[in-house]
Amino acid sequence: MSNFKEKLPIFQSNDVQISNVVNAVWSIANTLRGAYRADKYRDVIIPMFVLTRLEAALLPTKDEVVALYQSNPNTPEKVLENKSGYKYYNTSPFTLENLQNDPNAIEENFIAYLDGYSCRVKDIIENLKFKEQVHTLAKSGRLFTVIKKFSQIDLSPSSVDSMVMGYMFEDIIRRFSENEEAGSHYTPREVIALMVNLLLIEADEELFVDKKELKILDMAAGTGGMLATAKSYIRKLDTGATVRLFGQEVLDETFGIGRADMLIRQEDSDYFVKADTLKDSDPFPDTKMSFVIANPPFGQPWGGKDADDGVEDAVKRDHKLFESTEGQQGRFVATPGTSDAQLLFHLHGLAKLEENGRAAIISNGSPLFSGGTSSGESQIRRYILENDLLEAIIALPGQFFYNTGIGIYIWIYNKNKSPERQNKVQFIDATEEFVPLRKSLGQKRRELSQDNIRQILQWYDDFTENGHVKIFDKNEFLYREYTVMQPLQRRGYITKETIEKAKSVPFLAKLFDEYQYQELLEMEPRSAKDEKKLQDFVAGKIKQEAILDALRKGISKETYPNFEIFVQVIKDLLEDIKVTPANINALALAMSEMDKTAEVIRTNKKDKPNEIADGIVYDKTTKDSEIVKLTEDVEDYFAREVYPHVPDAHYWFDEEKGYGAEIPFTRYFYQYQAPESADKLLAEFYDLEAELQTLLEELKHD
């Protein structure tokens, strides 16, 4: 075991005292009543909280920075940063405390205070759209009070470290967010702790040599909590490696908070950028990452009317680039359904990894199995598995997140698996690993304890099957989809009943639509387009009746056991009406039924290889499909699963569209529980009835 691995697992306590500060902030929000709706308190509280933290960090060097700037307003930015001790500064003489010395000029001076910040903080203020709120606060007479109350909160780095600040951000954002938004900005810290430990426990030792630079990316960074936790844990390993953080966030407010936290922790905030991971150019094009850690949004559309402008075009361009360069450029091997972009974030993360890099990415259950064989989801899973990138999937319980009660999964990717893990995928069912919260936070009612995390890591590291762990060959989840049909054996009938069925044949039904016809008839005036449509329906009605009348002339008790002959009979009945061969065939199918005593239709034609085999024509109406794992012989599968039920079935395989992949995680851990016997249920019912009767008797006597 490597030296750094011996130090795992690493934890940071969740038992942090944040209630006093959070309650103080909550009390400040009460002063906003009347001027703001409750759902808009956040527009003031969050920016002021950020500014309070930023100022608290700057206060020890504030006077020196102001003096230097006043002596020479052209002092280079870098010099002022060095003097402040951070990668930001404030040249204004104002602080939240001394702003209170002149209540009559509070608005003007506060704007000057905000303008005194360096460009990085101004960018944060702009993204939080805070200046828009200053006038509202001043006009309502609340600006002075808000500034005074925040100045009384101690958020200095010496009193509140970055981890505790993370919890404060978490709780404040949750409290001041609308229900549907709460939780979209952060991941519970104990889940991040698990993810970081999972990244480290199988990481290449070469990543941790002295003076090695580790690069960590979160491409859905929110407020930066994952990045902060990852760096904090790696520091505790004391390996000598340096850590650089890279983050992307698309939402203005959360980006502002995340960049502020980067500044406070003296990180290079230039690497925490506002960018749409799916749409915008890679902000770090020349940088490959040691680790990727992310919690992309669940169910975020990347295409269609609900997607953000430009995203769909950008995703499709990237996919075409990937295809045209055979994977040498671009990220997206395929595109999933437009309603959920989760797997696109996975592909982005994989594209950014170094050759020995690892990733931990959260998802809900959908990316595991959604989509048919040829779907983008299936082809993305296939790409991941065929390239042996997936190391493990860990299932966590529901009620872990603040805005959703559903269960979640952590996907662990590794571009350089250890020999024993090569071509293997490990499943860990950790759905019973949790402790209940003493008090619910939104929909979060559970959390991971240190013992829970330790147990999951032990299962992971042991790499041994038990009731909670399964280990599979990667091909277990790869499959072929075969098209299956039965020989064309149909018996035809020309009766009132079968003619009624023929009315539903698409080409015949489209000739005349009674509802649309009446609607057009009542329309006055009609456009030229609507008039044409009306006349088409008039002509269609005539043709529809002509076809049905012609078929009625053939009504008899005769049956037709040869489908080809039956098609010819229909054709002869309609010889005076223009009907295409395909539509005649459709009528014949509707007016016939499968009959194993009917003649098998044979042909010498070879123009339809997916419907003809060995001279036998197969019935498209019997088309079905069978999913066969790559690990299983197809003939053995059909002999066991198909031929006993359909002995004359024939299968086809499409080399281009027939390969797929799905990961039905829960199926492998499902345990059947037999229902209680009827006698036991009946006995319980009688017991309840007797108990109810006793209670009723007691009420009578009362």
C-alpha positions in Angstrom: 0.0 0.0 0.0 1.4 3.4 -0.9 2.2 5.9 1.7 -0.6 8.3 0.8 -3.1 5.4 0.7 -2.2 4.5 4.2 -3.5 7.9 5.3 -7.0 7.3 3.8 -9.8 7.7 4.6 -9.6 11.4 5.3 -12.6 13.2 6.8 -13.5 16.7 8.0 -16.1 16.9 10.6 -19.6 17.9 9.7 -20.2 19.0 13.2 -19.4 22.6 12.7 -21.0 25.4 14.7 -22.6 27.6 12.0 -26.0 28.2 13.6 -25.0 31.5 15.3 -23.8 33.1 12.1 -26.6 31.7 10.0 -29.2 32.8 12.5 -27.7 36.3 12.6 -28.0 36.5 8.8 -31.5 35.2 9.0 -32.4 38.0 11.5 -31.0 40.5 9.0 -33.4 39.2 6.4 -36.2 40.1 8.6 -35.3 43.8 8.2 -36.1 43.4 4.4 -39.7 42.8 5.0 -41.9 45.2 3.1 -39.2 46.3 0.7 -38.6 42.8 -0.7 -40.7 39.6 -1.2 -39.4 36.7 0.8 -38.1 35.0 -2.3 -36.0 38.1 -3.2 -34.2 38.3 0.2 -31.4 36.4 -1.4 -30.6 39.2 -3.8 -29.3 41.2 -0.8 -28.3 38.6 1.7 -26.0 36.5 -0.4 -23.9 39.4 -1.9 -23.6 41.1 1.5 -22.5 37.8 3.0 -19.8 37.5 0.3 -18.7 41.1 0.7 -18.5 40.7 4.5 -16.2 37.7 4.0 -14.0 39.4 1.4 -13.6 42.5 3.6 -12.8 40.5 6.7 -9.9 38.9 4.8 -8.6 42.3 3.6 -8.9 44.2 6.9 -5.4 43.4 8.3 -3.7 45.1 5.3 -6.5 47.6 4.4 -4.8 50.8 5.5 -1.5 49.9 3.8 -3.3 49.2 0.5 -5.3 52.5 0.7 -2.2 54.5 1.5 -0.2 53.0 -1.4 -3.0 53.7 -3.8 -3.6 57.2 -2.6 0.1 58.0 -3.0 0.0 56.7 -6.6 -3.3 55.9 -8.2 -1.4 54.3 -11.1 0.1 51.7 -8.8 0.2 48.4 -10.7 -2.6 45.9 -9.8 0.0 43.2 -9.0 1.7 45.5 -6.5 -1.6 46.2 -4.7 -2.4 42.5 -4.7 0.9 41.7 -3.1 0.3 44.4 -0.5 -3.2 43.0 0.3 -2.0 39.4 0.6 -4.8 38.3 -1.7 -5.5 38.4 -5.4 -7.9 41.2 -4.9 -8.0 44.5 -2.9 -10.1 47.6 -2.1 -8.7 51.1 -2.6 -11.7 52.8 -1.0 -11.1 54.2 2.5 -14.5 52.8 3.4 -15.3 49.7 5.4 -18.6 48.3 6.4 -18.0 49.7 9.8 -16.9 53.3 9.0 -19.6 53.6 6.4 -21.9 54.0 9.3 -20.2 57.3 10.3 -22.2 59.2 7.7 -25.7 57.9 7.5 -26.9 60.7 5.2 -24.3 59.7 2.5 -24.6 55.9 3.0 -25.8 55.1 -0.5 -23.2 57.3 -2.3 -20.3 56.0 0.0 -21.4 52.4 -0.3 -21.3 52.6 -4.1 -17.8 54.2 -3.8 -16.9 51.3 -1.5 -18.0 48.7 -4.1 -16.2 50.6 -6.9 -13.0 50.5 -4.8 -12.7 46.8 -5.2 -10.3 45.4 -7.9 -11.7 43.9 -11.1 -12.0 40.4 -9.9 -14.4 41.4 -7.1 -16.2 43.9 -9.4 -16.9 40.9 -11.6 -18.4 39.1 -8.7 -20.6 42.1 -7.7 -21.7 42.4 -11.3 -22.6 38.7 -11.6 -24.5 38.9 -8.3 -26.3 42.0 -9.7 -25.9 43.7 -6.4 -25.7 47.3 -7.4 -29.3 47.0 -8.6 -30.3 46.4 -5.0 -28.3 49.2 -3.3 -30.8 51.9 -4.5 -33.8 49.8 -3.4 -32.2 49.4 0.0 -31.5 53.1 0.4 -34.9 54.2 -0.9 -36.6 51.9 1.6 -34.4 53.1 4.5 -32.8 49.7 5.1 -29.3 50.1 3.6 -27.8 51.5 6.8 -29.3 48.8 9.0 -28.2 46.0 6.6 -24.6 47.3 6.5 -24.5 47.7 10.3 -25.8 44.3 11.0 -23.4 42.6 8.6 -20.4 44.6 10.0 -21.1 42.9 13.3 -20.6 39.4 12.0 -17.1 38.0 12.2 -16.2 36.1 9.1 -12.5 36.6 9.2 -10.4 33.7 7.9 -8.8 33.3 11.4 -12.3 32.8 12.9 -14.0 30.9 10.1 -12.0 28.6 7.8 -13.0 27.8 4.3 -14.7 24.5 5.1 -16.9 26.1 7.7 -17.6 28.9 5.2 -18.7 26.2 2.8 -21.3 25.0 5.3 -22.5 28.5 5.9 -22.9 29.1 2.2 -24.7 25.9 1.9 -27.2 26.6 4.6 -27.7 30.3 3.6 -28.3 29.4 0.0 -30.7 26.7 1.0 -32.6 29.0 3.3 -32.8 31.9 0.9 -33.7 29.9 -2.2 -37.1 29.0 -3.6 -37.9 25.4 -3.0 -37.4 24.3 -6.6 -34.0 26.0 -6.8 -32.6 25.0 -3.4 -29.8 22.5 -3.7 -29.0 23.1 -7.3 -25.9 25.0 -6.3 -24.1 22.6 -4.0 -23.6 19.0 -3.0 -23.7 17.8 0.6 -20.2 18.0 2.0 -20.2 14.4 3.3 -21.0 13.2 -0.3 -18.0 15.2 -1.6 -15.9 13.7 1.2 -16.8 10.2 -0.1 -16.1 11.2 -3.7 -12.7 12.7 -3.0 -11.7 9.6 -1.0 -12.9 7.4 -3.9 -10.8 9.4 -6.3 -7.7 9.1 -4.1 -8.0 5.5 -3.0 -7.1 4.0 -6.4 -5.2 6.9 -7.8 -1.8 6.4 -9.5 1.0 6.9 -7.0 2.8 9.0 -9.6 0.2 11.7 -9.0 1.5 12.3 -5.5 5.2 12.6 -5.9 6.9 15.7 -4.4 6.5 18.9 -6.4 3.9 17.2 -8.7 1.2 19.5 -9.8 -2.3 18.1 -9.4 -5.1 19.7 -11.5 -8.7 19.3 -10.4 -11.7 20.3 -12.6 -15.3 20.7 -11.7 -17.2 21.6 -14.9 -20.5 22.1 -13.1 -18.9 23.9 -10.1 -21.7 25.7 -8.5 -20.2 27.6 -5.5 -17.0 25.6 -5.7 -17.6 23.3 -2.8 -16.3 20.2 -4.5 -13.0 21.9 -5.5 -12.5 23.3 -2.0 -13.0 20.0 -0.3 -10.8 18.1 -2.8 -7.9 20.4 -2.2 -8.4 20.4 1.5 -8.2 16.6 1.7 -5.2 16.3 -0.6 -3.4 18.8 1.6 -4.0 16.6 4.5 -2.2 13.8 2.8 1.0 15.9 3.0 2.5 14.4 -0.1 4.3 17.5 -1.3 2.2 17.8 -4.4 0.7 21.2 -5.3 -2.9 21.5 -6.3 -4.5 23.8 -8.9 -8.3 24.2 -9.1 -10.3 24.7 -12.3 -14.0 25.4 -12.2 -16.8 26.3 -14.7 -20.2 27.6 -13.7 -22.9 29.1 -15.9 -25.2 30.8 -13.4 -24.3 34.3 -12.5 -25.0 34.2 -8.8 -23.4 30.9 -8.0 -20.4 31.8 -10.2 -20.0 35.0 -8.1 -20.1 33.1 -4.9 -17.7 30.4 -6.2 -15.2 33.0 -7.5 -15.4 34.9 -4.2 -14.5 31.7 -2.3 -11.6 31.1 -4.6 -10.3 34.5 -3.9 -10.7 34.1 -0.1 -8.7 30.8 -0.3 -6.0 32.5 -2.3 -6.6 30.4 -5.3 -6.1 31.7 -8.8 -9.7 32.9 -9.4 -8.9 33.3 -13.1 -9.3 29.5 -13.4 -12.9 29.7 -12.0 -14.7 30.9 -15.0 -18.3 31.7 -16.1 -18.9 29.3 -19.0 -21.4 26.9 -20.3 -19.7 23.6 -20.4 -21.8 22.3 -23.3 -21.9 25.5 -25.4 -18.8 27.6 -24.8 -15.3 26.9 -26.0 -13.2 25.0 -23.4 -11.7 27.7 -21.2 -8.8 25.4 -20.4 -8.0 24.0 -23.9 -4.4 23.1 -23.2 -4.8 21.7 -19.7 -5.5 18.0 -19.0 -6.7 17.2 -15.5 -5.5 14.8 -12.8 -9.0 14.6 -11.3 -12.5 15.6 -12.4 -15.2 15.8 -9.8 -18.7 17.0 -10.6 -22.4 16.9 -9.9 -24.0 17.9 -13.2 -27.6 19.0 -13.2 -30.2 16.2 -13.4 -32.6 16.4 -16.4 -31.2 19.6 -17.9 -32.3 19.9 -21.6 -29.5 20.4 -24.1 -31.8 20.6 -27.1 -35.4 21.6 -28.1 -37.4 24.5 -27.0 -36.4 24.3 -23.3 -32.7 24.4 -23.9 -30.7 27.6 -23.6 -29.9 29.4 -26.8 -27.1 28.0 -28.8 -26.6 24.8 -26.8 -28.1 22.4 -29.2 -26.1 23.7 -32.2 -22.9 23.6 -30.1 -23.5 20.0 -29.0 -24.3 18.8 -32.5 -21.2 20.6 -33.9 -19.0 18.9 -31.3 -20.5 15.5 -32.1 -19.9 16.0 -35.9 -16.3 17.0 -35.1 -15.8 13.8 -33.0 -17.2 11.7 -35.8 -15.2 13.4 -38.6 -11.9 13.1 -36.7 -12.6 9.6 -35.4 -12.4 10.8 -31.8 -9.2 12.8 -32.2 -11.1 16.0 -31.6 -14.4 16.9 -29.9 -16.0 15.3 -26.9 -19.3 13.8 -27.8 -19.2 10.3 -29.3 -23.0 10.5 -29.4 -25.9 12.7 -28.3 -28.4 11.5 -25.7 -32.1 12.5 -25.7 -32.4 16.3 -25.7 -34.2 16.4 -22.3 -31.2 15.3 -20.3 -27.5 16.4 -20.7 -26.0 14.4 -17.9 -24.0 12.0 -20.1 -22.6 14.9 -22.1 -21.0 16.2 -18.9 -19.5 12.8 -18.3 -18.0 12.8 -21.8 -16.6 16.3 -21.2 -15.0 15.1 -18.0 -13.4 12.1 -19.7 -12.1 14.3 -22.5 -10.3 16.5 -20.0 -8.5 13.7 -18.1 -4.8 13.0 -18.2 -3.8 9.5 -19.3 -3.7 8.4 -15.7 -6.5 10.7 -14.5 -9.6 9.7 -12.5 -13.1 11.2 -12.3 -16.0 11.0 -9.8 -19.3 12.2 -11.3 -22.8 12.1 -9.7 -25.9 11.2 -11.6 -29.5 10.0 -11.0 -30.6 6.7 -12.3 -31.5 7.7 -15.9 -28.0 7.6 -17.5 -27.6 4.0 -16.4 -30.3 2.5 -18.7 -32.3 5.1 -20.6 -32.6 4.9 -24.4 -32.9 2.1 -26.9 -30.0 0.2 -28.5 -29.2 2.8 -31.2 -29.9 5.8 -28.9 -27.2 8.3 -27.9 -27.4 7.2 -24.3 -26.7 3.5 -25.2 -23.9 4.4 -27.6 -22.2 6.7 -24.9 -22.4 3.8 -22.4 -21.0 1.5 -25.0 -18.1 3.9 -25.7 -17.3 4.1 -22.0 -17.3 0.4 -21.5 -15.5 -0.7 -24.7 -12.7 1.7 -23.8 -12.6 0.3 -20.2 -13.0 3.8 -18.6 -15.6 2.8 -16.0 -14.1 1.5 -12.8 -17.1 1.5 -10.4 -20.6 2.7 -9.7 -21.7 3.4 -6.1 -25.4 3.7 -5.3 -26.3 6.0 -2.4 -29.7 6.3 -0.6 -32.4 8.8 -1.5 -33.1 11.9 0.6 -29.4 12.9 0.6 -29.8 16.1 -1.5 -31.6 19.3 -0.5 -33.9 19.5 -3.6 -34.6 15.9 -4.5 -35.4 12.7 -2.6 -34.3 10.3 -5.4 -31.4 7.9 -5.0 -28.1 9.0 -6.6 -25.1 7.2 -8.1 -21.4 8.0 -8.2 -19.6 7.0 -11.4 -15.8 6.4 -10.9 -13.8 6.7 -14.1 -10.1 5.7 -14.4 -8.0 6.1 -17.5 -5.3 3.9 -16.0 -6.8 1.0 -14.1 -4.8 -1.3 -11.9 -4.2 -4.7 -13.5 -6.8 -6.4 -11.3 -9.5 -3.9 -12.3 -8.8 -3.9 -16.0 -11.9 -4.9 -18.0 -13.9 -5.0 -14.8 -16.7 -2.9 -13.3 -17.4 -2.8 -9.6 -20.9 -2.2 -8.2 -21.3 -1.1 -4.6 -24.8 -1.0 -3.1 -24.5 1.6 -0.3 -28.2 2.4 -0.2 -28.4 1.3 3.5 -25.3 3.3 4.5 -26.6 6.5 6.2 -27.7 8.0 9.5 -30.8 10.1 9.8 -30.5 13.9 10.3 -31.8 15.2 13.5 -33.5 17.9 11.5 -34.5 17.8 7.9 -32.9 20.3 5.5 -35.3 20.6 2.6 -35.6 17.1 1.3 -32.3 16.1 2.9 -33.2 13.7 5.7 -30.1 11.5 5.7 -26.4 11.9 5.7 -23.2 9.8 5.6 -21.4 9.4 8.8 -17.6 8.8 8.9 -18.3 5.1 9.6 -20.5 5.0 6.5 -17.8 6.5 4.4 -15.2 4.2 5.9 -17.4 1.1 5.1 -17.9 2.2 1.5 -14.2 2.8 1.0 -13.4 -0.6 2.6 -15.7 -2.3 0.1 -14.2 -0.4 -2.7 -10.6 -1.1 -1.7 -11.2 -4.8 -0.9 -12.5 -5.4 -4.4 -14.2 -8.6 -3.3 -17.8 -9.6 -3.8 -20.3 -9.7 -1.0 -23.9 -8.8 -0.4 -23.2 -5.2 -1.1 -20.5 -5.6 -3.8 -20.7 -7.1 -7.3 -17.8 -7.3 -9.8 -18.5 -7.8 -13.5 -16.6 -8.2 -16.7 -17.3 -5.0 -18.7 -18.9 -7.1 -21.5 -21.7 -8.0 -19.0 -23.4 -4.7 -20.0 -22.7 -4.8 -23.7 -25.3 -6.4 -25.9 -26.5 -7.1 -29.4 -30.1 -6.4 -30.4 -31.5 -9.0 -32.9 -34.7 -8.4 -34.9 -36.9 -11.5 -34.8 -39.8 -12.3 -37.2 -42.0 -15.3 -38.0 -42.7 -16.6 -41.5 -45.5 -14.8 -43.4 -48.5 -17.1 -42.8 -51.7 -15.2 -43.0 -55.3 -16.1 -43.8 -57.3 -13.4 -45.5 -61.0 -12.6 -45.2 -63.3 -10.1 -46.9 -66.2 -9.5 -44.5 -67.9 -6.5 -42.9 -65.6 -6.9 -39.9 -62.4 -7.0 -41.8 -63.5 -4.0 -44.0 -64.1 -2.1 -40.8 -60.6 -2.9 -39.7 -59.3 -1.6 -43.1 -60.7 1.8 -42.3 -57.8 2.3 -39.8 -55.1 1.7 -42.4 -53.2 5.1 -42.3 -53.5 5.9 -46.0 -57.3 5.3 -46.0 -57.9 7.1 -42.7 -56.0 10.2 -43.9 -58.2 10.6 -47.0 -61.0 12.0 -44.9 -61.1 13.4 -41.3 -64.7 14.2 -40.2 -63.6 16.5 -37.4 -61.2 18.6 -39.5 -63.7 18.6 -42.4 -66.5 20.1 -40.2 -64.1 22.6 -38.7 -63.0 23.8 -42.1 -66.6 23.8 -43.4 -67.6 26.2 -40.6 -64.6 28.5 -41.1 -65.5 31.7 -42.8 -63.7 33.2 -44.6 -61.2 30.5 -45.5 -57.6 31.1 -46.6 -56.5 29.6 -49.9 -54.6 27.0 -48.0 -57.6 26.0 -45.9 -59.8 26.0 -49.0 -57.5 23.6 -50.7 -57.4 21.4 -47.6 -61.2 21.4 -47.6 -61.4 20.4 -51.3 -58.8 17.6 -50.7 -61.1 16.2 -48.0 -64.1 16.3 -50.3 -62.1 14.4 -53.0 -60.7 12.1 -50.3 -64.1 11.2 -49.0 -65.2 10.2 -52.5 -62.1 8.0 -52.9 -62.4 6.5 -49.5 -66.0 5.5 -50.2 -65.1 4.2 -53.6 -62.4 1.9 -52.0 -64.7 0.7 -49.3 -67.6 0.1 -51.8 -65.2 -1.9 -54.0 -64.1 -4.1 -51.1 -67.7 -4.7 -50.0 -68.4 -6.2 -53.5 -65.9 -8.9 -52.6 -67.6 -9.9 -49.3 -68.0 -13.7 -49.1 -67.5 -16.6 -46.7 -64.4 -17.6 -48.6 -61.0 -17.6 -46.8 -57.6 -17.1 -48.4 -54.8 -19.2 -46.9 -52.2 -17.9 -49.3 -51.4 -14.2 -48.6 -50.0 -13.5 -52.1 -53.3 -14.7 -53.6 -55.2 -12.6 -51.1 -53.2 -9.5 -52.1 -54.1 -10.2 -55.7 -57.8 -10.5 -54.9 -57.7 -7.1 -53.2 -55.8 -5.6 -56.1 -58.4 -6.9 -58.5 -61.3 -5.5 -56.5 -59.5 -2.1 -56.6 -58.4 -2.2 -60.3 -60.5 0.9 -61.2 -59.1 3.0 -58.4 -55.6 4.3 -58.1 -54.0 2.6 -55.1 -50.3 1.9 -54.7 -49.0 -1.6 -54.3 -47.8 -0.7 -50.8 -51.2 0.5 -49.8 -52.9 -2.6 -51.3 -50.5 -4.7 -49.2 -51.4 -2.6 -46.1 -55.1 -3.3 -46.7 -54.4 -7.0 -47.1 -52.5 -7.1 -43.8 -55.4 -5.3 -42.0 -57.9 -7.8 -43.4 -56.0 -10.9 -42.6 -54.7 -12.6 -39.5 -51.7 -14.7 -38.6 -52.5 -18.4 -39.0 -50.0 -21.2 -38.6 -52.1 -23.4 -40.8 -51.8 -21.0 -43.7 -49.3 -21.4 -46.5 -45.7 -20.1 -45.9 -44.9 -17.6 -48.5 -41.7 -18.2 -50.4 -39.9 -16.2 -53.0 -36.7 -16.2 -55.1 -36.3 -12.4 -54.7 -33.4 -11.0 -52.7 -34.3 -7.4 -52.7 -35.4 -7.3 -49.0 -32.7 -9.0 -47.0 -34.3 -7.9 -43.7 -37.6 -9.6 -44.6 -36.5 -12.6 -46.7 -34.2 -15.5 -45.6 -33.6 -18.9 -47.3 -36.4 -18.1 -49.7 -39.0 -17.5 -47.0 -40.8 -14.2 -46.7 -41.2 -13.1 -43.1 -44.1 -11.2 -41.6 -43.3 -7.6 -40.5 -46.3 -7.5 -38.2 -44.6 -10.2 -36.1 -41.4 -8.1 -35.7 -39.9 -8.3 -32.2 -36.5 -7.9 -30.8 -34.2 -9.9 -28.5 -31.4 -8.5 -26.4 -28.4 -10.8 -26.2 -25.3 -10.0 -24.0 -22.0 -10.2 -25.7 -21.0 -12.7 -23.1 -23.6 -15.2 -24.5 -23.6 -17.2 -27.7 -26.6 -16.1 -29.7 -27.6 -19.6 -30.8 -27.6 -20.8 -27.2 -29.7 -17.9 -26.3 -32.3 -18.5 -29.0 -32.4 -22.2 -28.3 -33.2 -21.5 -24.7 -35.4 -18.3 -24.8 -37.0 -18.2 -28.2 -37.3 -21.4 -30.2 -39.2 -23.3 -27.4 -42.0 -20.7 -27.9 -41.5 -19.8 -31.6 -39.7 -22.6 -33.3 -39.9 -21.1 -36.8 -38.5 -17.7 -35.8 -35.7 -16.1 -37.7 -33.3 -13.4 -36.5 -31.4 -10.6 -38.2 -28.5 -8.5 -36.9 -27.7 -4.9 -38.0 -23.9 -4.4 -37.6 -24.3 -0.6 -37.6 -27.2 -0.2 -35.2 -27.4 -3.5 -33.3 -24.8 -2.9 -30.6 -25.7 -1.2 -27.4 -25.1 -1.0 -23.7 -27.1 -0.6 -20.5 -26.3 -0.8 -16.8 -29.3 -2.1 -14.9 -27.6 -1.6 -11.5 -30.6 -2.3 -9.2 -31.4 -5.6 -11.0 -28.2 -7.2 -9.7 -29.1 -6.4 -6.1 -32.8 -7.2 -6.2 -33.9 -9.8 -3.7 -37.4 -11.3 -4.1 -39.6 -11.1 -1.1 -42.5 -13.4 -1.1 -45.8 -11.8 -0.2 -47.4 -12.9 3.1 -49.8 -15.9 2.8 -53.5 -15.3 2.4 -54.1 -17.1 5.7 -51.8 -14.8 7.6 -53.3 -11.7 6.0 -56.8 -12.9 6.8 -55.8 -13.6 10.4 -54.3 -10.0 10.7 -57.6 -8.7 9.3 -59.7 -10.6 11.9 -57.4 -9.3 14.7 -57.8 -5.7 13.5 -61.6 -6.2 13.3 -61.7 -7.6 16.8 -59.6 -4.7 18.1 -61.9 -2.2 16.4 -65.0 -3.9 17.9 -63.4 -3.7 21.4 -62.8 0.0 20.9 -66.4 0.6 19.8 -67.7 -1.2 22.9 -65.5 0.9 25.1 -66.9 4.1 23.5 -70.4 2.9 24.2 -69.7 2.5 27.9 -68.1 5.9 28.0 
